[in-house]
Amino acid sequence: MDKLYLGIDIGGTHTRAVLLNGLKKQKPNCFVIDTLQNKKDFLDVLRKFIESIIRGKKITGLGAGLPGIIDPKRGILSKAQNLPFLDGWDAEKFFKQFGALAKIDNDCRCFLRAETEWGSAQGYKNVIGIAIGTGIGGGIMLEGKMYAGSHNSAGEFGHTIIDVVHEKTFEQLAAKKAFLQKGDTSTIIGIGVANLINIFDPEMVVLGGGGVTSGKIKIEVVKKSAQRYVVSPLSRKTLIVKGGLGETAQAIGATLLFNFYKRY
């Protein structure tokens, strides 16, 4: 039997988990709970959730995708914009209690990692991943290597300013709250995608998160909007695609932190 790996994806609305038998591509078992909105209840329910999944099993590695800026040296979640009660959470210590090697990373880097290894971005080396849900976050892969930045905070695309007059961010204009208030935000997402294409000139932009997997974000509208604002004629041909792994992508990407054959 292959080694078992558990991947956790903590989102603003839901927390998902996958259990993998080895790290080769497979259809994983998926588990989901609501993300409670205070720290004590959240950690208590998360602990019971994990215990229920791994009961009677020996887990080799537990990877977690966390919604914000990670301090990898201390193993903490430094800043969680949409779950502020988790600011400063010693996440690595929490996950080590389950008796397996634990690794953490930003959830959107986990999304991009999964899509480049198992999903829509396989075979591409310069890829931007954008996850659209309660918030908007991103991952950056350059020449086949994940780029985290000097302070491990690269990819916070949601906090870029799009509406200067009203000081509105990409996230405020296009994530879940904006959709619920104003309806389809696909055109605005296209503008955000165009900005990223103009900056990074990637081969592909892959979109995921609840807004995309639910079908509420229209990929064709995003493409048309992006093409209008991309500067380079060649870059207007940049592939803009829907992620291939659905709602489990971030959790899968968390387990792939243990894929030692990949360099990030």
C-alpha positions in Angstrom: 0.0 0.0 0.0 1.2 3.5 -0.8 1.7 6.1 1.9 -1.3 8.1 2.9 -1.3 11.9 2.7 -4.0 14.3 4.0 -4.5 17.7 2.4 -6.5 20.5 4.1 -7.8 23.6 2.4 -9.1 26.3 4.8 -11.4 28.6 2.9 -13.4 31.6 4.1 -16.7 29.7 3.8 -15.8 26.0 3.7 -12.9 23.8 4.8 -12.1 20.8 2.6 -9.9 17.8 3.0 -8.6 15.1 0.6 -7.0 11.8 1.5 -4.5 10.5 -1.1 -3.0 7.0 -1.4 0.4 8.1 -2.6 1.0 11.2 -4.7 0.3 9.9 -8.2 -2.8 11.5 -9.9 -6.0 9.9 -8.6 -9.6 10.8 -7.8 -9.4 11.6 -4.1 -11.9 11.1 -1.3 -13.2 14.5 -0.4 -14.5 15.8 2.9 -16.0 19.2 3.7 -17.2 21.2 6.7 -18.2 24.9 7.2 -15.5 27.2 8.3 -16.6 28.6 11.7 -16.0 32.2 12.3 -14.3 32.3 15.7 -11.0 30.8 16.6 -12.0 28.5 19.5 -14.9 26.9 17.7 -13.0 26.7 14.4 -10.0 24.9 15.9 -12.2 22.5 17.9 -14.2 21.5 14.9 -11.1 21.3 12.7 -9.4 19.0 15.1 -12.5 16.7 15.3 -12.8 16.8 11.5 -9.2 15.6 11.0 -9.5 13.0 13.7 -12.6 11.6 12.0 -10.8 11.3 8.6 -7.6 9.7 9.9 -9.1 7.4 12.6 -7.5 4.0 12.4 -5.0 5.1 9.6 -1.3 6.0 9.6 -0.7 9.3 7.9 2.7 10.0 6.4 2.2 13.7 5.7 -0.4 16.4 6.4 -0.3 19.4 4.2 -2.5 22.5 4.7 -3.3 25.4 2.4 -4.0 28.5 4.5 -5.9 31.7 3.4 -3.3 34.4 3.7 0.3 35.3 4.3 2.5 32.5 5.7 5.6 32.8 7.8 7.3 29.5 6.8 10.2 29.9 9.3 7.9 30.0 12.3 5.1 27.9 10.7 2.5 30.5 11.4 -0.3 32.2 9.5 0.8 35.8 9.8 -2.2 37.5 8.1 -5.6 36.1 7.1 -7.5 39.0 5.6 -10.9 37.2 5.4 -10.4 35.2 8.6 -8.8 37.7 10.9 -9.3 35.7 14.0 -6.5 33.4 12.6 -3.9 36.1 12.4 -0.8 34.8 14.1 -2.1 31.2 14.3 0.7 28.6 15.0 -0.7 26.4 12.3 2.2 24.1 11.9 2.2 23.2 15.6 -1.6 22.6 15.4 -1.2 20.1 12.5 1.8 18.3 14.1 -0.5 17.0 16.9 -1.9 14.4 14.5 1.4 12.4 14.4 2.5 13.1 10.8 5.0 15.4 9.2 3.2 18.7 8.6 3.7 21.3 5.9 1.8 24.6 5.3 1.6 27.0 2.4 -0.7 29.7 1.0 -3.9 28.2 -0.3 -3.6 29.8 -3.8 -0.1 28.5 -4.3 -1.5 25.1 -3.4 -4.2 25.7 -6.1 -1.6 26.5 -8.7 0.7 23.6 -7.6 -2.2 21.2 -8.1 -3.2 22.6 -11.5 0.4 22.5 -12.8 1.0 18.9 -11.7 -2.5 17.3 -12.1 -4.8 19.8 -13.8 -5.3 22.3 -16.6 -1.7 23.8 -16.5 0.3 20.6 -16.9 3.3 21.1 -19.1 3.4 24.9 -18.7 6.3 26.7 -16.9 5.0 30.3 -16.7 1.6 30.2 -15.1 -0.5 32.6 -13.0 -3.2 31.0 -10.8 -6.2 33.0 -9.6 -8.6 31.6 -7.0 -11.9 33.5 -6.7 -14.1 32.8 -3.7 -14.7 34.7 -0.4 -11.6 36.6 -1.4 -9.2 36.7 -4.4 -5.7 35.3 -4.1 -3.1 34.0 -6.5 -0.1 31.9 -7.2 2.9 32.6 -9.5 5.0 30.0 -11.3 8.0 31.3 -13.3 10.2 29.0 -15.3 8.7 26.0 -13.5 9.4 27.3 -10.0 6.8 28.7 -7.5 7.5 32.3 -6.8 6.7 33.4 -3.2 8.6 36.7 -3.1 11.1 38.2 -0.7 8.6 38.1 2.3 6.6 35.1 1.2 3.6 37.3 0.3 3.7 37.3 -3.5 0.3 36.6 -5.2 -1.9 38.9 -3.1 -3.7 39.9 -6.3 -7.0 40.6 -4.6 -5.5 43.7 -2.8 -4.4 45.5 -5.9 -6.3 48.7 -6.6 -8.5 48.7 -9.7 -10.9 51.6 -8.9 -8.6 54.5 -7.9 -11.4 57.0 -7.4 -13.2 54.9 -4.8 -10.0 53.1 -3.6 -11.6 49.7 -4.4 -9.5 46.6 -4.6 -9.8 43.7 -7.1 -11.3 41.6 -4.3 -13.8 44.2 -3.2 -15.0 44.6 -6.8 -15.0 41.0 -7.9 -15.1 38.4 -5.1 -18.1 36.8 -3.4 -19.5 39.8 -1.6 -19.4 41.9 -4.8 -21.1 39.1 -6.7 -23.9 38.9 -4.1 -24.5 42.6 -4.2 -24.1 43.4 -7.9 -24.3 40.2 -9.9 -21.8 38.8 -12.4 -18.3 40.2 -11.9 -16.7 38.4 -14.9 -15.9 41.6 -16.7 -14.0 43.0 -13.7 -12.2 39.7 -13.3 -11.1 40.0 -16.9 -9.6 43.5 -16.1 -7.7 42.0 -13.2 -6.4 39.1 -15.4 -5.3 41.6 -18.1 -3.3 43.5 -15.5 -1.5 40.3 -14.5 -0.8 39.3 -18.1 0.7 42.8 -18.7 2.9 42.4 -15.7 4.0 38.7 -16.0 3.5 37.8 -19.6 2.6 34.1 -18.7 1.8 31.3 -21.0 -1.4 30.6 -19.1 -3.8 32.1 -16.5 -5.7 29.3 -14.7 -8.8 30.3 -12.7 -10.3 28.4 -9.8 -12.1 28.9 -6.5 -15.8 28.7 -5.7 -16.8 31.5 -8.0 -15.3 29.5 -11.0 -16.2 26.0 -10.0 -19.8 27.0 -9.4 -20.1 28.4 -13.0 -21.0 31.9 -11.7 -17.9 33.4 -13.2 -18.1 33.2 -17.0 -14.8 32.3 -18.5 -15.6 33.5 -22.0 -16.6 36.9 -20.6 -13.3 37.0 -18.6 -11.4 36.3 -21.8 -13.1 39.0 -23.9 -12.6 41.5 -21.1 -8.9 40.6 -20.7 -8.1 40.8 -24.4 -9.5 44.4 -24.5 -6.9 45.5 -21.9 -3.8 43.4 -22.7 -1.2 45.6 -24.3 1.0 43.2 -26.3 -0.7 41.7 -29.4 1.0 38.4 -28.8 0.0 38.4 -25.1 -3.7 38.7 -26.2 -3.3 35.0 -27.1 -2.4 34.0 -23.5 -4.4 31.0 -22.5 -7.1 31.8 -19.9 -8.6 28.5 -18.6 -10.8 27.1 -15.9 -8.9 24.8 -13.5 -9.4 21.1 -14.1 -9.5 19.9 -10.5 -12.6 21.7 -9.2 -13.2 22.4 -5.6 -10.5 19.9 -4.4 -7.6 21.7 -6.1 -6.3 23.6 -3.1 -6.4 20.5 -0.8 -4.7 18.4 -3.5 -2.0 21.0 -3.8 -1.4 20.9 -0.1 -0.6 17.2 -0.2 1.7 17.8 -3.2 3.9 19.8 -0.8 5.3 16.3 -0.1 6.2 15.7 -3.7 10.0 15.8 -3.3 10.6 15.3 -7.0 9.3 18.8 -7.7 11.3 21.9 -7.0 9.4 25.0 -5.8 
